[in-house]
């Protein structure tokens, strides 16, 4: 849970909400062919439930006093400018999270774990 202190009290937002929000924003960007598993739990889930897709796949979120730290593991389309794809993802994810939650995004790390041809 990531907490937000307001004058009315504390708001707690679950990791699942953040992961799904960020996964949806990142996977909808041009050039992103898919998301890669970011940890062993996601890898095991993919092995057991092969035909299901999850919006939180490839997303890691941590919160501290200064803001959110987001890790994204993506698969890109071959032949496109990776730098432009990463910049697009960074801008869209930052905007989406800050507009939806009001929390500051401190840092977004994007890891390109694969490349496919379409």
Buried (B, 14 or more C-beta within 10 A) or exposed (E): EBEEEEEEEEBEBEBEBBBBBBBBBBBEBEBBBBBBBBEEEBEEBBEEEEEEEBBBBBBBBBBEEEBBBBBBBBBBBEEBEBEEBBEBBBEBBBEBBBEBBEBEBBEBEBEBBEBEEE
